[in-house]
Amino acid sequence: MATDRAKNLIKAVLKPQHDLLPNFSNDLLQGPLFDYLSDDIATQNELAKHPQFAHLPHYQNILKIKNIESHPLENLTANISVATVTLFCAQHITPLSSVSVSGDVNYFVGHWYSRTFPIKQKFPIRVEKAGTPANQRILLMPTPLALANALRFLSIDAVQKANSGHPGMPMGMADIAEVLWNHFLRHHPKNPRWINRDRFVLSNGHGCMLLYALLHLSGYDLSIEDIKQFRQLHSKTPGHPEFGDTPGVETTTGPLGQGLANAVGMAIAEKHLAAEFNRDGFPIIDHDTYTFVGDGCLMEGISHEVCSLAGALELGKLIAFYDDNGISIDGPVNAWFRDNTPMRFHAYGWHVIADVDGHDSQAIDRAIQEARAVKNKPSLICCKTVIGWGSPKFAGTAHTHGAALGEPEVAAARVQLQWPYPPFVIPEDIYAEWNACQRGTIWEHEWTDLFSAYQKAYPELAAELQRRCSPQLPAQWASQADAFLRQMNQKKESIATRKASKLCLDYYASILPELMGGSADLTESNCTWWDKATAFSAHCPEGRYIHYGVREFGMSAIMNGLSLHGGIIPYGGTFLTFSDYARNAIRLAALMRIKTIFIYSHDSIGLGEDGPTHQPIEHLPSLRLIPLLSVWRPCDNAETAVAWRSALETQGPTCLLLSRQNLPQQERDEKTLADIARGGYIVRDATDGSPDAIIMASGSEVALAIAAAQQLHEEHISVRVVSMPSANTFLAQDKEYQHLVLPDAITARVAVEAAASGYWYRFVGTQGVVLGIDRFGASAPAKDVYQECGLTVDHVIAAVRQTQPSFVSE
């Protein structure tokens, strides 16, 4: 009787897949199978090696129920909790419906490279009744391996269809992603901007199909058609993750290491906002930041910069997963990357979990639980993985890193991983297990209920958090900024624009609590510390000023993470010449259109004695070439105030280039003062408004232009001086205004700027002259360096005369 029930049970499980088994034989249900219905593990392993059993795909289940006589099939639903089910090479049988219960389940997962290990866990079981007991079935929910394989094959198929991409990392990290996203990550696919969601950053962004597959399966607004359009024009699945293009993508990654830095910034933001807004019983800001990193991320120097700082700041809610597969594009990395990564991160002050099998779901689960339990250190989980896991031919090789597998190998991987479904087809039970919409709704509703109580208890704090996360500037911002501008315009003393910037910070930081500053070890030189500022640290997370140390690149990418998190407007300072260190982070800020403010003091040869190593030449025009980046180089107090206001109001990154040397305050009326915001304006005009020539300048050279115009006026040459603090802002104005400032009829034009000259020819035209610096500077007092480089009032006058023969004095 017991044998008959067992036969019926197993036959019912195998029957739905009968047509998929070319070597299926009813003989399998005879002696060999039931000869091995034993509790002995060695015997069970022997069964797994049986020739007929070896033909079964991994998604088949062979079940043995102990004491089946006492648990007739009709009563299995009620008694399953005391039954033990042993699965060989188990994955899933499509669940049709019915009751869900859990029982202790031992199952064996057969790895493609013939390594078998037992796992014991609670495993969901569905029992369906259909007619007679012989037709009843026990249906098992998808296993972790089946769920991970859905990620693998979406990635494999999308890369293959595009014939472009990186399948190896998604195949290798799928098991890690499955555990994290299905068991730990708190997010809401229907509201990707929920403020208290966990953040997930794919720093090794070349493996972006893993992220797109996660988003699609979890229920984000990313359809299977979007997956099929991977790497195609205007698709929601570009070749690397791009913030703003794909729902659920937290940051743009691809340039390796920067995603890790962004994650550090997000973790800083969480720690700061929690300190600022949380109250007893109200953990309003309480979430984790997870990031995947690869060998390339850890080779990049930025990883050292930001991970060293993260350890010092004790960012306990930051957890990084290191994909230790030993392979990069050029091949095995041990020839050029032999770091003891666990020891390296121990030295940073991180909690390190080494040697985790990245294909063992239970080991991954344990590692994450351990990391989450550590509250005073960031954690690094070092996962040993096989790149291209599941590819019979290419697994573990560089071939899978950056190229499609090819149709033959895709087919071979399907056989190897026992995935019988056509490209882009995912079984409904796997979709159901992945879908996080219901969980996300519950999580956000729980948080919303908490926030509602918080609003009643702390209405002002709640309103402030909502404003900052919206994001909106305060209601009185415009009138306050107008009043401050007038105040700054009335200051007549000559000061450096870096010091004018500090005056702006003293005021703006007092009315904008979201402003969070810092410097790369040049606080006093950059003038980035405002009155009443306090430093952010491990034990003072409410501080709003970050001492980044000598880490320009790391600082800039961390600021991007702060901005991306929300609730914070970050700024950070260094010397302009060191913007080279940070350039790729500046570029990504522009690509993402995020509000990050980069302060660069010592903006020209005017810094003097430090010499050509510190004197920027090509830096200003090169920054102007970055699309969507706003660049301001103010000439005095008023322009500095306007530049800061623009940076705070613009949805996009801004560079503020500030002088070391003192600059005179220019005279302006109300109209001229208002025109500063247009990026280029007439700061001094011909008496009759009909100039003979135009001199354009920015920053410290505006004073030279005005002095030259005054002397030329005495020679009866009428000159208009145009201050151009932000050329990109001027070029964004309507053509009518541009032509008003720079009439086409006036071809006698001179541009003067202490930087490389090439950018200005678009303004001066073919008959104009540019006075710039197309050489390196020199170590000497600023006045002498200006003379040496040909930037004096006399040189400007000579250039104006050069534009028209009639200007040459007799």
C-alpha positions in Angstrom: 0.0 0.0 0.0 2.8 2.4 0.9 4.6 1.6 -2.3 1.6 2.2 -4.4 1.0 5.6 -2.8 4.6 6.5 -3.3 4.5 5.4 -7.0 1.4 7.5 -7.6 2.9 10.5 -5.9 6.2 10.3 -7.9 4.3 9.6 -11.2 2.2 12.6 -10.6 5.2 14.8 -10.1 7.0 13.5 -13.2 3.9 13.3 -15.5 3.7 17.1 -16.3 7.2 17.0 -17.8 6.8 13.7 -19.7 7.0 15.3 -23.1 10.2 17.1 -22.2 12.1 13.9 -21.2 13.4 12.1 -24.3 14.8 9.3 -22.2 11.8 9.0 -19.9 10.8 5.4 -19.1 8.1 4.0 -17.0 10.8 1.6 -15.8 12.1 4.5 -13.7 9.1 4.0 -11.5 10.0 0.3 -10.9 12.8 -1.4 -9.0 15.7 1.1 -9.3 13.8 3.9 -7.8 12.2 2.1 -4.9 15.1 0.0 -4.2 16.7 3.2 -3.0 13.9 4.6 -1.0 16.1 4.7 2.0 17.1 7.2 4.8 20.8 6.6 4.0 22.5 9.7 2.4 25.1 7.6 0.6 22.3 5.5 -0.9 20.5 8.6 -1.9 23.6 10.0 -3.6 23.9 6.7 -5.5 20.4 7.1 -6.7 21.3 10.5 -8.0 24.0 8.9 -10.2 21.6 6.3 -11.7 21.9 6.5 -15.5 18.2 6.9 -16.0 18.0 9.5 -13.3 20.9 11.4 -14.8 18.7 12.1 -17.9 16.2 14.0 -15.8 16.4 17.8 -16.0 17.2 19.6 -12.7 13.7 21.0 -12.5 12.3 17.5 -11.8 11.7 16.4 -8.3 12.1 12.9 -7.0 10.4 12.7 -3.6 10.5 10.3 -0.8 8.1 10.7 2.1 9.0 8.9 5.3 6.3 7.0 7.2 3.9 7.3 4.3 1.6 4.7 5.8 0.8 7.1 8.6 0.4 10.0 6.2 -2.0 9.0 3.5 -2.0 11.3 0.5 -5.5 12.7 1.4 -4.2 14.0 4.7 -0.8 15.2 3.5 -1.8 18.8 3.6 -2.4 18.6 7.4 0.6 16.5 8.2 3.3 17.8 5.9 5.0 19.7 8.6 6.2 16.4 10.2 7.2 14.9 6.9 10.6 15.0 5.4 10.9 15.4 1.7 14.2 14.7 0.0 14.8 16.3 -3.4 17.5 15.3 -5.8 18.7 18.1 -8.1 15.6 19.9 -7.2 14.4 23.1 -8.8 10.7 23.5 -9.4 7.3 22.2 -10.5 4.9 24.8 -11.6 2.4 25.4 -8.8 -1.2 25.5 -9.9 -2.9 26.7 -6.7 -4.0 25.5 -3.3 -2.6 25.4 0.2 0.8 26.5 1.2 2.6 24.9 4.2 6.2 24.5 5.2 8.1 21.5 6.2 11.7 20.7 7.0 13.2 19.8 3.6 16.5 18.3 2.8 17.4 18.8 -0.8 20.5 18.4 -2.9 21.7 20.8 -5.6 23.9 19.3 -8.2 26.3 21.9 -9.5 27.2 21.8 -13.2 30.8 20.9 -12.3 29.6 17.8 -10.4 29.9 19.2 -6.9 27.0 18.0 -4.7 26.2 19.3 -1.2 23.2 19.1 1.1 21.2 22.0 2.3 18.5 21.9 5.0 16.0 24.7 5.1 12.4 25.5 5.4 11.0 25.1 2.0 7.5 26.1 0.8 5.3 23.3 -0.4 1.9 23.6 -2.2 -0.5 20.6 -2.2 -3.0 20.4 -4.9 -6.0 18.0 -4.9 -7.3 16.9 -8.2 -9.8 14.0 -8.2 -8.6 10.7 -6.9 -5.6 10.4 -4.6 -3.6 8.9 -7.5 -3.8 12.3 -9.3 -3.0 14.4 -6.3 0.3 16.2 -6.5 2.8 17.9 -4.2 4.0 21.0 -5.9 7.2 22.6 -4.7 7.8 26.4 -5.0 10.8 27.5 -7.2 14.1 26.9 -5.5 16.8 29.6 -5.1 18.6 28.0 -8.0 15.6 28.3 -10.3 15.0 31.9 -9.3 18.7 32.7 -9.9 18.6 31.0 -13.3 15.8 33.3 -14.3 18.3 36.1 -13.8 20.9 34.2 -15.7 18.9 33.5 -18.8 17.3 36.9 -19.0 20.9 38.2 -19.1 22.2 35.6 -21.4 19.3 36.1 -23.9 19.3 39.9 -23.8 23.1 40.0 -24.5 22.7 37.4 -27.2 19.9 39.3 -28.9 21.9 42.6 -28.8 25.1 40.7 -29.7 26.7 43.0 -27.2 27.1 43.1 -23.5 28.6 41.4 -20.5 26.9 38.1 -19.6 29.6 36.7 -17.3 29.0 38.8 -14.2 25.2 38.3 -14.2 25.7 34.5 -14.5 28.3 34.6 -11.7 26.4 36.9 -9.3 22.9 35.7 -9.9 22.8 33.5 -6.7 24.0 36.4 -4.6 21.4 38.8 -6.1 18.6 36.3 -5.6 19.3 36.0 -1.9 19.7 39.7 -1.3 16.7 40.8 -3.3 14.3 38.1 -2.2 15.2 38.0 1.4 16.7 41.2 2.6 16.2 44.2 0.3 13.4 46.4 1.3 12.0 48.3 -1.7 8.8 49.1 -3.4 8.7 48.5 -7.2 5.5 50.6 -7.5 7.3 53.6 -5.9 11.0 53.5 -6.7 11.5 56.8 -5.0 10.2 55.8 -1.6 12.6 57.7 0.7 13.1 54.9 3.2 13.9 52.1 0.7 17.1 50.2 0.8 19.6 51.4 -1.8 21.2 48.9 -4.2 24.1 50.1 -6.3 25.7 47.9 -9.1 29.2 49.4 -9.1 30.3 46.8 -11.6 27.9 48.3 -14.0 29.0 46.4 -17.1 26.9 43.6 -15.7 23.8 45.7 -15.9 21.6 43.0 -17.3 21.6 41.5 -13.9 20.1 44.7 -12.5 17.6 45.0 -15.3 16.5 41.3 -14.8 16.1 42.0 -11.1 14.0 45.1 -11.7 11.9 43.3 -14.3 11.2 40.2 -12.2 10.6 42.2 -9.0 7.8 44.2 -10.7 9.3 47.5 -11.6 8.0 49.4 -14.7 10.4 47.5 -16.9 8.7 45.1 -19.3 10.0 42.0 -21.1 9.9 44.1 -24.3 12.2 46.6 -22.5 14.6 43.7 -21.7 14.5 42.6 -25.4 15.6 46.1 -26.3 18.8 45.9 -24.3 21.4 48.3 -25.7 19.1 49.7 -28.4 18.5 53.4 -29.1 16.2 55.1 -26.6 15.5 51.9 -24.7 15.1 51.7 -20.9 17.9 49.2 -20.8 21.1 51.0 -21.9 24.5 49.4 -22.0 25.3 50.6 -18.5 22.8 51.6 -15.8 21.7 55.2 -16.2 20.0 57.1 -13.5 16.7 58.6 -14.8 16.4 56.2 -17.7 15.3 53.0 -15.8 13.0 52.9 -12.8 14.8 51.5 -9.9 18.3 52.4 -11.0 19.8 54.4 -8.2 22.9 55.8 -10.0 24.7 55.7 -13.3 27.6 53.3 -13.1 30.1 51.8 -15.5 33.3 53.7 -14.8 34.5 51.2 -12.2 34.6 52.1 -8.6 32.4 55.1 -8.7 29.2 53.2 -7.9 31.0 52.0 -4.7 31.8 55.7 -3.9 28.2 56.6 -4.6 27.1 53.9 -2.2 29.4 55.4 0.5 27.7 58.8 -0.1 24.3 57.2 0.2 25.3 55.5 3.5 26.6 58.9 4.8 23.3 60.5 3.8 21.3 57.8 5.7 23.4 58.2 8.8 23.2 62.0 8.7 19.4 62.2 8.0 18.7 59.6 10.7 20.6 61.7 13.2 18.8 64.8 12.2 15.2 63.5 11.9 14.8 60.3 13.9 13.3 60.5 17.4 12.7 57.9 20.1 10.2 55.4 18.7 10.3 57.0 15.2 13.1 55.5 13.0 11.8 57.4 10.0 15.2 57.2 8.2 16.3 53.6 8.7 17.6 51.7 5.7 20.6 49.9 4.3 22.9 50.5 1.3 24.1 47.5 -0.6 26.6 47.5 -3.5 28.0 44.9 -5.8 31.7 45.4 -6.7 34.1 43.5 -8.9 37.9 43.2 -9.2 38.0 46.2 -11.4 36.2 48.4 -8.9 38.8 47.4 -6.2 41.7 48.0 -8.6 40.6 51.5 -9.2 42.2 54.0 -6.8 38.9 55.5 -5.9 38.0 52.4 -4.0 40.9 53.0 -1.6 39.8 56.6 -1.1 36.2 55.9 -0.3 36.5 52.7 1.6 39.2 54.1 3.9 36.8 57.0 4.6 33.8 54.7 5.1 35.7 52.8 7.7 36.7 55.9 9.6 33.1 57.1 9.5 31.8 53.7 10.8 29.1 53.4 8.2 27.5 50.3 9.7 24.6 50.2 7.2 26.8 49.9 4.2 27.3 46.3 2.9 29.5 45.6 -0.2 29.6 42.2 -2.0 32.9 41.5 -3.7 32.5 39.4 -6.8 35.8 37.5 -6.4 35.9 35.6 -9.7 39.5 36.2 -10.5 38.8 37.3 -14.1 38.9 40.6 -15.9 38.7 41.4 -19.6 42.4 40.6 -20.1 42.2 37.2 -18.4 43.0 35.8 -14.9 43.9 38.8 -12.7 46.4 37.0 -10.5 49.1 38.3 -12.8 48.4 41.9 -11.9 46.0 41.9 -8.9 47.3 40.0 -5.9 45.9 42.1 -3.1 44.8 40.3 0.0 41.5 42.0 -0.2 40.1 40.8 3.2 43.2 42.1 5.0 43.0 45.4 3.0 39.5 46.0 4.2 40.3 44.9 7.8 42.9 47.6 7.7 40.3 50.1 6.7 38.2 49.2 9.8 35.6 47.2 7.9 33.9 44.0 9.1 35.0 41.4 6.6 33.4 38.0 5.8 35.8 36.1 3.7 35.6 33.0 1.5 31.8 32.9 1.1 30.7 30.5 -1.6 28.9 32.8 -4.0 26.8 29.9 -5.4 25.6 28.7 -2.0 22.4 30.4 -1.1 22.6 29.4 2.5 26.1 30.7 2.9 25.2 34.0 1.3 22.2 34.3 3.6 24.3 33.7 6.7 26.9 36.2 5.5 24.2 38.9 5.0 22.7 38.3 8.4 26.1 38.5 10.0 26.9 41.8 8.1 23.6 43.3 9.1 24.2 42.5 12.7 27.4 44.7 12.8 26.3 48.3 13.4 29.5 50.2 13.8 31.4 49.1 10.7 30.7 48.8 7.0 30.9 45.2 5.9 32.6 43.5 2.9 31.3 40.0 1.9 33.9 38.4 -0.2 32.1 36.0 -2.5 34.0 33.3 -4.4 32.2 33.0 -7.7 32.7 31.6 -11.2 32.3 34.1 -14.0 29.9 32.8 -16.6 28.6 30.1 -14.1 26.5 27.6 -16.1 28.4 27.9 -19.4 29.9 24.5 -20.1 32.6 25.9 -22.4 33.3 29.4 -21.2 32.6 29.4 -17.4 35.6 30.7 -15.5 37.1 32.4 -18.5 37.4 36.0 -19.8 35.3 35.0 -22.8 32.1 35.6 -20.9 33.2 38.9 -19.6 32.4 41.2 -22.5 30.8 39.2 -25.3 27.7 37.3 -26.1 28.1 33.5 -25.6 27.0 32.7 -29.1 24.0 30.6 -30.0 25.6 27.1 -29.6 26.9 28.0 -26.1 23.5 29.5 -25.1 21.9 26.3 -26.0 24.5 24.3 -24.1 24.0 26.5 -21.0 20.2 25.7 -21.2 21.0 22.0 -21.2 23.6 22.4 -18.4 21.3 24.4 -16.2 18.2 22.5 -17.2 16.4 25.6 -18.3 14.0 24.3 -21.0 12.2 27.7 -21.7 12.6 29.7 -24.9 14.4 33.1 -24.8 12.6 35.7 -22.7 10.1 33.2 -21.3 9.8 33.0 -17.5 7.4 30.6 -15.9 4.6 32.2 -13.9 5.6 30.6 -10.6 9.0 32.2 -10.9 7.5 35.5 -11.7 5.2 35.1 -8.7 8.1 34.3 -6.4 10.2 37.2 -7.6 7.4 39.8 -7.5 8.1 42.3 -4.7 5.1 44.6 -5.2 3.0 43.2 -2.4 5.9 43.1 0.0 6.9 46.6 -1.0 3.3 47.9 -0.5 3.3 46.5 3.0 6.7 47.9 3.8 5.8 51.4 2.6 2.4 51.3 4.2 4.0 50.4 7.5 6.4 53.3 7.1 3.6 55.7 6.1 1.7 54.8 9.2 4.8 55.5 11.3 5.3 58.8 9.5 1.7 59.8 10.1 2.3 59.3 13.8 5.6 61.2 13.5 3.8 64.1 11.8 1.5 64.4 14.8 4.3 64.2 17.3 6.9 66.3 15.4 5.0 68.4 12.7 7.9 70.8 12.0 10.4 68.0 11.5 8.0 66.0 9.3 7.3 69.1 7.1 11.0 69.8 6.8 11.8 66.2 5.7 9.0 66.3 3.2 10.3 69.6 1.8 13.8 68.4 1.5 12.9 65.1 -0.1 10.5 66.7 -2.6 12.9 68.5 -3.3 11.9 72.1 -2.8 13.8 75.1 -1.5 12.1 76.9 1.4 9.1 79.1 0.7 10.9 82.3 1.5 14.0 81.4 -0.5 13.5 83.8 -3.5 13.0 86.9 -1.3 15.8 85.9 1.0 18.2 85.3 -1.9 17.2 88.7 -3.5 17.9 90.5 -0.3 21.3 88.8 0.2 22.3 89.7 -3.4 21.7 93.4 -2.8 23.7 93.1 0.4 26.6 91.5 -1.4 26.4 94.1 -4.2 26.7 96.9 -1.7 30.0 95.6 -0.4 32.8 97.8 -1.8 35.9 96.2 -0.5 38.1 94.1 -2.8 38.2 90.5 -1.6 39.0 87.2 -3.3 35.9 85.4 -4.7 36.8 82.4 -2.5 36.2 84.6 0.5 33.1 86.0 -1.1 32.0 82.4 -1.5 32.4 81.9 2.3 30.2 84.9 2.9 27.6 83.2 0.7 28.0 80.0 2.7 27.6 81.8 6.0 24.2 83.0 4.8 22.9 80.2 2.6 23.9 77.4 5.1 21.9 79.2 7.8 18.7 79.0 5.8 19.3 75.7 4.0 19.8 72.9 6.5 20.1 70.5 3.6 23.4 72.1 2.5 26.2 69.7 3.5 29.8 70.7 2.7 33.4 69.5 2.8 36.8 69.8 1.3 39.6 67.6 0.2 42.0 68.7 3.0 41.9 72.4 1.9 39.2 73.8 4.1 41.0 77.0 5.0 42.3 77.6 1.4 38.9 76.8 -0.2 37.0 78.8 2.4 34.4 76.1 2.5 33.8 76.1 6.3 30.9 78.4 7.3 30.3 80.0 10.6 28.6 77.6 13.1 29.4 74.5 11.0 30.1 71.2 12.7 32.0 68.3 11.3 30.3 65.0 10.4 32.0 62.1 12.0 31.3 58.6 13.2 30.2 60.0 16.6 28.7 63.2 15.3 26.5 62.2 12.4 24.4 65.3 12.7 27.4 67.4 11.5 27.1 69.0 8.1 30.8 69.3 7.1 32.8 66.3 5.9 36.6 66.3 6.1 37.3 64.1 3.1 41.0 64.1 3.4 43.2 64.2 0.3 40.7 62.4 -1.8 39.4 64.6 -4.6 38.0 61.9 -6.8 36.5 60.0 -3.8 35.0 63.2 -2.5 33.3 64.1 -5.8 31.8 60.7 -6.3 30.6 60.5 -2.6 29.0 63.9 -3.1 27.1 62.4 -6.1 25.9 59.7 -3.8 24.7 62.2 -1.2 22.8 64.1 -3.9 21.3 60.9 -5.3 20.1 59.7 -1.9 17.9 62.8 -1.5 17.4 65.3 1.3 20.9 66.8 0.9 22.6 69.3 -1.4 26.3 68.5 -1.2 29.3 70.7 -2.1 33.0 70.1 -1.7 36.1 72.0 -2.4 39.7 71.7 -3.8 42.0 73.6 -6.1 40.9 73.9 -9.7 44.0 72.1 -11.0 43.0 69.1 -9.0 39.7 68.9 -10.7 41.5 66.5 -13.1 41.5 64.0 -10.3 37.7 64.3 -10.0 36.8 64.8 -13.7 34.9 61.5 -14.2 32.7 62.1 -11.2 32.0 65.6 -12.5 31.0 64.1 -15.8 28.7 61.5 -14.3 27.0 64.2 -12.2 26.3 66.0 -15.5 25.1 62.8 -17.1 22.7 62.2 -14.2 21.6 65.9 -14.0 22.0 65.8 -10.2 22.6 68.8 -7.9 26.2 68.5 -6.9 28.3 71.7 -6.3 32.0 71.5 -7.0 34.0 74.4 -5.5 37.4 75.1 -7.2 39.4 77.9 -5.7 42.9 79.0 -6.9 41.4 79.3 -10.3 44.3 80.7 -12.4 47.9 81.8 -12.5 46.7 84.4 -10.0 47.5 81.9 -7.2 51.1 82.9 -7.9 54.1 81.3 -6.1 52.9 77.7 -6.0 53.8 77.6 -9.7 52.7 75.7 -12.8 51.9 72.5 -11.0 49.1 74.3 -9.2 48.2 76.9 -11.8 45.3 75.7 -14.0 45.4 76.5 -17.7 43.2 74.0 -19.6 40.9 73.2 -16.8 38.3 76.0 -17.2 37.7 75.5 -20.9 37.7 71.7 -20.5 35.0 71.9 -17.8 32.9 74.1 -20.2 33.0 71.3 -22.7 31.1 68.8 -20.4 27.4 68.8 -21.5 24.8 69.9 -18.9 27.5 71.2 -16.5 27.1 74.7 -15.3 30.4 76.5 -14.9 30.6 79.9 -13.1 33.7 82.1 -12.7 32.6 85.2 -10.9 34.5 88.5 -10.8 33.3 89.9 -7.5 31.0 89.6 -4.5 27.7 90.1 -6.4 28.6 87.6 -9.2 29.6 85.1 -6.5 26.3 85.4 -4.8 24.4 84.9 -8.1 26.7 81.9 -8.9 25.8 80.3 -5.6 22.1 81.0 -6.1 22.2 79.4 -9.5 24.0 76.4 -8.2 21.3 75.9 -5.5 18.4 76.4 -7.9 19.7 74.5 -10.9 18.7 70.8 -11.3 22.2 69.8 -12.4 25.8 70.0 -11.3 27.7 73.3 -11.0 31.4 74.2 -10.8 32.2 77.4 -9.0 35.7 78.7 -9.9 37.1 81.1 -7.4 40.1 83.3 -7.1 42.9 83.3 -4.6 43.7 86.9 -5.1 41.6 89.9 -4.2 39.3 91.3 -6.9 37.6 94.7 -7.0 33.8 95.1 -6.7 32.2 96.4 -9.8 29.5 99.1 -10.0 26.0 98.0 -11.1 22.5 99.3 -11.3 19.4 97.2 -10.6 19.1 96.0 -14.2 22.7 95.0 -14.4 22.5 93.3 -11.1 19.5 91.2 -12.4 21.3 90.4 -15.7 24.2 88.6 -13.9 21.9 85.5 -13.7 21.8 85.3 -17.5 25.5 84.2 -17.5 26.8 87.1 -19.7 25.8 90.7 -19.5 27.0 94.3 -20.1 28.9 95.3 -17.0 30.2 98.6 -18.6 28.8 100.1 -21.8 29.7 102.9 -24.2 28.3 106.2 -23.2 25.9 106.3 -26.1 25.2 102.6 -26.1 26.9 102.3 -29.5 30.3 100.7 -28.8 33.1 100.5 -31.3 34.5 97.3 -29.8 33.6 94.7 -27.2 35.8 93.2 -24.6 34.6 90.0 -23.0 36.1 88.5 -19.8 35.4 86.3 -16.8 36.5 86.3 -13.2 39.7 88.2 -12.4 40.2 89.4 -15.9 37.0 91.5 -15.8 38.9 94.2 -13.9 41.5 94.2 -16.7 38.8 94.6 -19.3 37.2 97.5 -17.5 40.5 99.3 -16.9 41.4 98.9 -20.6 38.0 100.2 -21.6 38.4 103.3 -19.5 41.8 104.1 -21.1 40.4 103.5 -24.6 37.5 105.8 -23.8 40.0 108.6 -23.2 41.3 107.9 -26.7 37.7 108.2 -28.0 37.3 104.5 -28.6 34.0 103.4 -27.2 34.2 100.0 -25.6 31.5 97.7 -24.2 32.7 95.3 -21.5 30.8 92.0 -21.2 31.3 90.0 -18.1 30.8 86.3 -18.8 30.7 84.5 -15.5 28.9 81.5 -17.0 29.2 81.0 -20.7 26.9 78.0 -20.8 24.2 80.0 -19.0 24.6 82.8 -21.5 24.3 80.4 -24.4 21.1 79.1 -23.0 19.5 82.5 -23.2 17.2 83.4 -26.1 18.9 84.6 -29.3 17.5 88.1 -28.9 19.2 88.6 -25.6 22.5 87.2 -27.0 22.4 89.5 -29.9 21.6 92.5 -27.6 24.7 91.8 -25.6 26.9 90.8 -28.6 25.5 92.6 -31.7 26.6 90.9 -35.0 27.5 94.3 -36.4 30.3 94.8 -33.9 33.1 92.6 -35.1 35.9 94.3 -33.2 35.9 91.8 -30.3 38.5 90.8 -27.7 38.2 88.1 -25.1 40.6 88.0 -22.2 40.8 85.1 -19.7 43.6 83.5 -17.7 43.1 80.1 -19.3 43.6 78.3 -22.6 42.3 80.5 -25.4 40.5 78.1 -27.8 37.0 78.3 -26.3 36.5 82.0 -26.9 36.8 82.0 -30.7 33.1 81.1 -30.8 32.4 84.6 -29.4 35.1 86.8 -31.0 34.7 85.5 -34.5 37.3 85.5 -37.3 38.2 89.1 -36.8 38.5 89.0 -33.1 41.4 88.5 -30.7 41.7 86.2 -27.7 44.1 86.9 -25.0 44.6 83.6 -23.1 47.3 81.4 -21.9 48.4 78.6 -24.1 51.5 77.7 -22.1 52.2 76.7 -18.5 52.5 79.3 -15.9 55.5 80.1 -13.6 56.4 80.3 -10.0 56.4 84.0 -9.0 54.1 86.6 -7.4 50.8 86.8 -9.3 51.4 90.2 -10.8 54.7 89.0 -12.3 53.1 85.9 -13.7 50.3 87.9 -15.3 53.0 90.2 -16.9 54.9 87.2 -18.1 51.9 85.6 -19.7 50.8 88.8 -21.5 47.7 89.5 -19.4 47.8 93.2 -18.5 45.8 96.3 -19.3 48.3 97.3 -21.9 48.0 93.9 -23.6 44.2 94.2 -23.7 44.4 97.7 -25.2 46.8 96.4 -27.8 44.5 93.6 -28.7 41.5 95.9 -29.2 43.5 98.1 -31.5 44.5 95.0 -33.4 40.9 94.3 -34.3 40.4 97.5 -36.4 43.1 99.5 -38.2 41.2 102.7 -37.3 41.9 102.0 -33.6 45.7 102.2 -34.0 46.8 105.5 -32.4 49.1 107.8 -34.4 
